[in-house]
Amino acid sequence: MNDRVIVVHVFSRDELEQAQQNDIKKLVKKALGVDQDLSEFYRIARKDSILKYAVEDLYGMHDTFAITIFPDAVLAILLQMAPLKRSNEMMSSFIQDYGEVAEFDRKKITVWPVPERISLVSESDLAKRCKVGYRAKNIVNLAKRLAKDDFPTTEQLENLEPKEAKKVLLELPGIGDYSADIINPHGGFPIDVWSAEVFSKLLFGKEPENNRDAVGIVKEEGLKRWGKWSWMAFFYIVQDLPNLSKKLEKNLRLS
């Protein structure tokens, strides 16, 4: 089989009309970033002393596109002030405890919670069950805001200028500069106290004296170096940290 082919099985109670099938194909292609043109990024990356290794290891990797805002926004909140391992634990618990159940082909899977349900959850219950601490308040308030169904969709945000889309996202509860860069469909360069150490080693060749103080400096340098491809550079580097650690002989980790 051609390794560029993605096979998707769709389960439905009723037979789908051709128009519905076409809509599903478009949705899947959009979500998987199938039509992303990375040719310019690869040209730049192959000349970059850091990215050349990452694109060699991960050539062909595309970023996904969030169809709805809530999952990525919650993930961004759970990534705040926490190492990656801890964030993964909180996210897994959140999905298992509050996720919706999808049933198909005699199977059941738990999928992301929806804002309508989380908006009715007690902050204390969420904090206790998922061990998310202060983040519980932000998650519940975020759910209440998105449950109103009047916030721009990801596609509408994509049609805005990058800075304008980010400005809109900053209006959401619990979403600051770092989180908005993660959610923004245009991408950003999301540097926090954990990634500041990694990218300081990569960009400046040394560990920062203070990670928090280095956030702004690292972010500025990354944006200057990679410009409109800063998000894709961040995405490739973070996904390739084990290999980059070996090839560049640096201890790179986000947890």
N, C-alpha and C positions, 0 to 999 in steps of 0.2 A: 504494500500500500504506500502511496505517496506520503512522505512524512510531513507534508504541508497540509494534509487534510485533517480536519477535526470532525469527528462523528458525534452527533448529539442525538440522544434518544429523548423524545418528549412524550410524557404520559398525560392523557386527558380523559375525563369521563365521557366527553362527547367528541365526535369526529371533527377535526379542525378543517375549516375551509382554507382554500389556497391563500387567501389574503392573510389569514391568521398565521399560517405557516411562514409566509414571507416576513411578517412582523417579528416572529420569533427568531428567524435567521438573522435579521437586522440587529435585534437585541443582543443575541449571543456574540455576533461579530463586534458590536460596540463594546460589550462588557470585556471581551478578551483582547481588545486593542488590535484586532486583525489588520485593520487598514492603516495603522500607524506607519508613517514613512520615516524610518530611522537612518536613511542614507547619509544625511548631513551630520547627524550625531556620530555615526561610525567614522566618517572622514576626520572629524575633529578628534575623536577618541583615540584613533590609531596614532595620532601625533602627540598625544598627551602622555607624559611619563607615568601617570597613575592609571588612567582609564584604559590604556592599551592592553594591560593585563586582564582587566575586568571584561572587556569586550571579546578578548580571545577566549576566555573561559565560558562566557555566557552569550556568545553571539546568537542572535535570533530571539532573545528574550524580549517580550513586549510587556508593557505595563497594562494593568487592567483598568477599566473605567467603572466607577461606582454608579450603578443605575439609580440608587437612592442615597440620600445624604446620611441618614441615621447610623448605619453600620460604621462608616469611616469616621464619623464624628465621635462616636463612642470609643472607637479604637484610639483616636487621637487623644481623648481624655485619659484613657487608661495608660497611654504611653507617657503621660506627664509625670515627671519626677519619679520615674521608676525604671530599673534595668529591664531589659527585654524579657528575661525569664519571668520576672514578677508580672509584667504586663500580660504575657501569654497566659499565666495562671488565672489572672483576673478575668481575662476575656473568655477563657474556656468555661469558667464557672458561671459567668454571666449568660452565656449561650445555653448551657445545660440547664440552668435554673429557671430562665425566663424565656427561652427560645420557643418559637412556634414549631409544631410537629407537622412535617409533610409526609403523606402516605402515598406510595405508588408501588405497583408490582409486588404487593404483599410485603413491602418494606416500609420502615419508618425511620426518618432522619430528623434531627433537630436542626433548625435553621435559625438565622438571626432573629432576635426579638423585634417587635414592631413598636414604634413610638406610642401608638394608641394604648397598648397594654402597659408599657413602662411608665406612662404618665400617671397611672393610677396606683403605682407601687409606692409603698412607704420608703422614705429615704433610709430610715434606720434598718428596715428589713433588708434592703438592697446592700447596705454597707456590711451588715452582719453575715448574710448568706454568701456574698461574693468577696468579702474582705477587700472592698475598694476604698474604704476610709472616706475622706472628705470628697472624693470623686462622686459619691452617691448623689449628693445634692445637685451637682452639675449635670449628671446623667438624667435625673428625673426632670429637672427644669428644661433640659434640652428636649426631652421627649414631649413635654407639655407644649413647647414652642412649635415643634414640627408636627404635632398631632393636629394643630389648627389648620393644616393643609393650605396655608397661604404663603409659605416660604418658597423662594425660587427652586426649581428642580435643578439637578446637576446639568442637564442639557441647557437650561436657561442660563445658568452660571457660565457654561462653556461659551455661550454667545456674547458674554460681556468681555470687556478688556480684562486682562489678568489682575491688574490692581483694583479694578472696580469689583470684580468677583470676590477678591480677598476682603475688601471693605465690607461687603455684604455678609460674608461668613463671620467676620469679627463681631457681628451683632448677636450671634448665637451664644447662649449661656455656656460658660466654661471653655470657650474657644478664644485663644490668644494667638499671637503671631506664629508660634511654633505649630499649633494645631491647625490653623488656617492654611499653612503651607502644605500640610498633609492632605487636607480635604479638597483644596482648590483643584478643579478639573484641569486647570492650566499648569498645575505643578508649582513647586517652590523649592526652597532649600531649607528644610526643617532641622535646624540645629538646636539641641538642648544640652544639658550638662553632661549627658552620656555620650552623645555623638560629637560634642566639642572636642573631647579627648582624642577620639579616633581621627577626625579630620585635621586636628592640629598636628598630629604626628605625620599625616600624609602631606599636608600643605606646607608646613613649616619645619618638618623633620624633628620635632620635639614635643614632649608632653607639656601641656600648659601648667603653670604654677597654680592656677585656680580655674577650674572648669567653667564655673559660672561667669567669671570675668572674661573668659575666652569666647563665649558664645557669639557676641557681636562681631568680634574680629574675624573669627572663622567664617561666619556667615558672609561677611563682606568680601572676603578673599575668594570664597567659593563662587559667589555670584559674579565677581569680576573675572574669574578664570573660565567659567563655563557658560555664563550668560543665560540665554533662553533654554539651554540644555542642562541647567543646574539640577533640576529634579531628576532627569534621566541619569545624570552622573551620580547623584546621591543614591538612586535606586540600584544601579549596577554595582556600585561600590559596597553598599550594605549587604547585598545578596552574595558578594564574592569575598567577604572578609577572611575566611579561612585560607583561601588560595592567595589572596593579597598579602596576608601575614607571612606566608612562606616565601613568596617571590620577592617581596620588598624587605624581608627580614625585620619585620616590626610586629609588636604585639598589639593586634587590633581586635578589639572586642567591644560589644555593646551591652554586656551584662557582667 
